[in-house]
Amino acid sequence: MPRLVTWNVHRCVGRDGRCAPERIARLLAELNADIIALQELDIRRSRTGRVDQAEAIAEALGMTHHFHPAYRVMEEAYGDAILTARPSRFIKGAALPGVGPLAGLEPRGAVWASVHVGGAELNVVNTHLGLRGRERLVQVETLLGPDWIGGPACREPVMLVGDFNAIPRSRVYARLSAAFHDAQCVGQRRQPQATFPARLPFLRLDHVFVSRGVDVSRAQTLRSPEARIASDHLALVVDFTLRPGILRHAPAGSHASAASHAHG
């Protein structure tokens, strides 16, 4: 059964203050995931030892990666990535709009790749939304609009994943759950699990939203003692299958876009 993991890895800097991409890679390896969506990766930044964290983790796992920088200054970058060992192709990576006078201080983005799963192309969009509610709403409308999930290039099945900085009572969550299913709330007998803060989590900020073509078998957080130290967020692990006979030539819901062919 295919497995997806989404994890805000906090620059691979754990609660113990140690920058350890190898620790993140080891924990991910134990999960045996097919698709991994990571947020807050540092690429060749001086603050984390000039390591390309996306490349290092992907190489340790025997995977390829698709990265988009939400932030770039000369050779240093910071952003989000999709990793997989399955056949895949990069479709798009782009910035998301900010709102207000602080918009440029915390740039946000998203990365979109298609991954071959069970004879179908699964569209995976990984994002990390802003800290202010109004900004997150604008960013979500962008992701659901014609340049992303709402366009003809984004066909069933679709998974929209990442750190949304949005709790279930928020307007952002309501908007997303109106368009997709929350993987922690479909086919689940257990209570949805919080993802932040890692030590004693009580907020659900990280989510996996799935289109009607994706059946979720299980969703849970990685709560081992080492996982609680490795980042300030917990990883969210989702086992799923693709629904037989789903119309993969139709756009997902009412919602993607012309593909961009250049990695950020």
C-alpha positions as CSV (number, residue, x, y, z in Angstrom):
1,M,0.0,0.0,0.0
2,P,1.4,3.4,-0.9
3,R,2.5,5.7,1.9
4,L,3.0,9.5,2.0
5,V,4.7,11.4,4.7
6,T,4.6,15.2,5.2
7,W,7.0,16.8,7.7
8,N,8.1,20.3,8.6
9,V,11.7,19.4,9.5
10,H,12.7,22.9,10.9
11,R,16.0,23.2,8.8
12,C,16.8,19.7,10.3
13,V,17.6,21.4,13.6
14,G,16.1,19.5,16.4
15,R,14.9,20.5,19.8
16,D,18.4,19.5,21.1
17,G,19.9,22.3,18.9
18,R,21.7,19.8,16.6
19,C,21.5,20.2,12.9
20,A,21.2,16.6,11.7
21,P,19.8,15.9,8.2
22,E,21.1,12.3,8.7
23,R,18.7,11.9,11.7
24,I,15.8,13.1,9.6
25,A,16.8,10.7,6.8
26,R,17.1,7.8,9.3
27,L,13.6,8.4,10.8
28,L,12.1,8.7,7.3
29,A,13.9,5.5,6.2
30,E,12.1,3.6,9.1
31,L,8.8,4.7,7.7
32,N,9.4,3.1,4.3
33,A,7.4,5.9,2.5
34,D,6.8,6.1,-1.2
35,I,6.4,9.9,-1.3
36,I,7.8,12.4,1.2
37,A,6.9,16.1,1.4
38,L,9.3,18.2,3.4
39,Q,9.0,21.8,4.5
40,E,11.7,24.2,5.9
41,L,14.7,22.7,4.2
42,D,18.0,24.7,4.0
43,I,20.0,24.5,0.8
44,R,23.7,25.5,1.2
45,R,22.9,28.0,3.9
46,S,25.7,29.1,6.2
47,R,23.5,28.7,9.3
48,T,23.3,25.0,8.7
49,G,26.7,24.1,7.4
50,R,26.2,24.7,3.7
51,V,24.5,21.4,3.2
52,D,21.9,20.8,0.5
53,Q,19.5,19.2,2.9
54,A,17.0,18.1,0.2
55,E,19.7,16.4,-1.8
56,A,21.4,14.9,1.3
57,I,18.1,13.4,2.6
58,A,17.0,12.2,-0.9
59,E,20.4,10.5,-1.5
60,A,20.3,8.8,1.9
61,L,16.9,7.4,1.0
62,G,17.7,6.4,-2.6
63,M,15.2,8.9,-3.9
64,T,15.0,11.7,-6.4
65,H,13.8,15.1,-5.2
66,H,11.9,18.1,-6.6
67,F,12.7,21.3,-4.7
68,H,11.3,24.9,-4.8
69,P,12.9,27.7,-2.9
70,A,10.5,30.0,-1.1
71,Y,13.6,32.1,-0.3
72,R,16.9,32.5,-2.2
73,V,19.9,34.8,-1.8
74,M,22.8,34.0,-4.1
75,E,23.6,30.3,-3.6
76,E,21.6,30.0,-0.3
77,A,18.0,28.8,-0.4
78,Y,15.2,27.7,1.8
79,G,12.0,25.9,0.9
80,D,10.0,22.8,0.3
81,A,10.6,19.5,-1.5
82,I,8.9,16.3,-2.7
83,L,11.0,13.1,-2.6
84,T,10.2,9.8,-4.1
85,A,11.8,6.6,-5.5
86,R,8.9,6.1,-7.9
87,P,8.9,7.6,-11.4
88,S,8.0,11.2,-11.1
89,R,8.2,14.5,-12.9
90,F,8.5,18.1,-11.6
91,I,5.5,20.2,-12.8
92,K,5.7,23.5,-11.0
93,G,7.3,25.4,-8.2
94,A,6.3,29.0,-7.5
95,A,6.0,31.6,-4.8
96,L,2.7,32.2,-3.1
97,P,1.4,35.8,-2.6
98,G,2.0,37.6,0.7
99,V,-0.3,40.2,2.2
100,G,0.5,43.4,4.1
101,P,3.7,45.2,5.0
102,L,5.5,42.1,6.3
103,A,4.7,40.0,3.3
104,G,8.3,40.0,1.9
105,L,9.8,39.0,5.2
106,E,8.5,35.5,5.2
107,P,8.1,34.3,1.6
108,R,6.1,31.2,1.0
109,G,5.8,28.8,-1.9
110,A,4.7,25.5,-3.1
111,V,6.1,22.6,-5.2
112,W,4.0,20.3,-7.4
113,A,5.1,16.9,-8.9
114,S,3.3,14.0,-10.4
115,V,4.2,10.5,-9.1
116,H,3.4,7.2,-10.7
117,V,1.3,5.1,-8.3
118,G,-0.5,2.0,-9.3
119,G,-0.6,2.8,-13.0
120,A,-1.9,6.3,-12.4
121,E,-0.2,9.7,-12.1
122,L,-0.8,11.1,-8.6
123,N,-0.5,14.9,-8.4
124,V,1.2,15.9,-5.2
125,V,1.3,19.6,-4.1
126,N,3.5,20.4,-1.1
127,T,3.2,23.8,0.6
128,H,4.0,25.8,3.7
129,L,1.6,28.7,4.3
130,G,2.2,32.0,6.1
131,L,1.7,32.9,9.7
132,R,-1.2,35.4,9.3
133,G,-4.7,34.3,8.7
134,R,-5.5,36.8,5.9
135,E,-2.3,35.8,4.1
136,R,-3.1,32.1,4.4
137,L,-6.5,32.7,2.8
138,V,-5.0,34.4,-0.2
139,Q,-2.4,31.6,-0.5
140,V,-5.1,28.9,-0.4
141,E,-7.2,30.6,-3.0
142,T,-4.1,30.7,-5.2
143,L,-3.5,27.0,-4.7
144,L,-7.1,26.2,-5.5
145,G,-7.1,28.5,-8.5
146,P,-6.4,28.0,-12.2
147,D,-2.7,28.3,-11.9
148,W,-2.5,25.3,-9.6
149,I,-5.1,22.7,-8.6
150,G,-8.0,24.4,-10.3
151,G,-6.6,24.2,-13.8
152,P,-6.9,21.5,-16.4
153,A,-3.3,20.3,-15.9
154,C,-4.1,19.0,-12.4
155,R,-6.1,15.9,-12.8
156,E,-7.4,13.3,-10.4
157,P,-6.1,11.9,-8.2
158,V,-4.6,14.8,-6.1
159,M,-3.0,15.2,-2.6
160,L,-2.4,18.7,-1.2
161,V,-0.1,18.4,1.8
162,G,2.2,20.4,4.1
163,D,2.3,22.8,7.0
164,F,-0.7,25.0,6.6
165,N,-0.3,26.8,9.9
166,A,-4.1,26.4,10.2
167,I,-6.1,24.6,12.9
168,P,-9.3,22.8,12.0
169,R,-11.4,25.7,13.4
170,S,-9.8,28.2,10.9
171,R,-11.3,29.7,7.8
172,V,-8.4,28.3,5.8
173,Y,-9.1,24.7,7.0
174,A,-12.8,25.2,6.2
175,R,-12.0,26.3,2.7
176,L,-9.6,23.4,2.1
177,S,-11.9,20.8,3.6
178,A,-14.8,22.0,1.4
179,A,-12.7,21.1,-1.7
180,F,-10.9,18.0,-0.4
181,H,-11.1,15.4,2.4
182,D,-8.8,15.6,5.4
183,A,-6.9,12.3,5.5
184,Q,-7.1,12.3,9.3
185,C,-10.9,12.4,9.2
186,V,-11.9,9.9,6.5
187,G,-12.1,6.2,7.3
188,Q,-10.6,6.8,10.7
189,R,-11.9,5.4,14.0
190,R,-9.2,7.2,16.0
191,Q,-9.1,10.8,17.0
192,P,-7.1,13.0,14.6
193,Q,-3.6,13.6,16.0
194,A,-1.9,16.9,16.6
195,T,1.4,17.7,15.0
196,F,2.7,20.7,16.9
197,P,4.7,21.3,19.0
198,A,6.5,18.0,18.8
199,R,7.3,17.6,22.5
200,L,3.6,17.8,23.6
201,P,1.5,18.3,20.5
202,F,-1.9,20.0,20.8
203,L,-2.3,21.8,17.5
204,R,-3.1,20.2,14.1
205,L,-1.2,22.5,11.8
206,D,0.1,19.9,9.3
207,H,-2.4,18.2,7.0
208,V,-2.9,15.9,4.1
209,F,-5.9,16.8,1.9
210,V,-7.0,14.2,-0.7
211,S,-9.3,14.3,-3.7
212,R,-12.1,11.9,-4.2
213,G,-9.8,9.5,-6.1
214,V,-7.7,8.8,-3.0
215,D,-8.9,6.3,-0.3
216,V,-7.1,6.7,3.0
217,S,-6.5,3.5,5.0
218,R,-4.6,5.0,7.9
219,A,-3.3,8.4,9.1
220,Q,-1.1,8.9,12.1
221,T,1.8,10.9,13.4
222,L,5.3,9.7,14.1
223,R,5.6,10.0,17.9
224,S,8.7,8.1,18.8
225,P,11.0,9.8,21.3
226,E,13.6,10.6,18.7
227,A,11.0,12.0,16.3
228,R,9.8,14.4,19.1
229,I,13.4,15.7,19.2
230,A,14.3,15.8,15.5
231,S,12.0,18.8,14.7
232,D,9.5,21.1,16.3
233,H,6.7,19.4,14.2
234,L,5.7,15.8,14.1
235,A,5.6,13.9,10.8
236,L,2.2,13.0,9.5
237,V,2.1,9.5,7.9
238,V,-0.8,8.5,5.5
239,D,-1.4,5.1,4.0
240,F,-3.7,5.2,0.9
241,T,-4.9,3.6,-2.2
242,L,-6.1,5.1,-5.5
243,R,-9.7,4.4,-6.2
244,P,-10.2,2.0,-9.1
245,G,-11.9,3.5,-12.2
246,I,-11.3,7.1,-11.1
247,L,-11.6,9.6,-14.0
248,R,-8.0,10.6,-14.3
249,H,-8.6,12.8,-17.3
250,A,-10.8,15.2,-15.4
251,P,-9.7,18.1,-13.2
252,A,-9.7,17.5,-9.5
253,G,-12.9,18.8,-8.0
254,S,-13.4,22.2,-9.5
255,H,-9.9,23.0,-8.9
256,A,-3.7,23.1,-11.3
257,S,-2.1,24.6,-14.1
258,A,0.1,24.9,-16.9
259,A,3.3,23.1,-16.0
260,S,6.5,25.0,-15.2
261,H,9.5,23.1,-16.4
262,A,12.2,24.7,-14.4
263,H,13.2,23.8,-10.8
264,G,13.3,26.9,-8.6
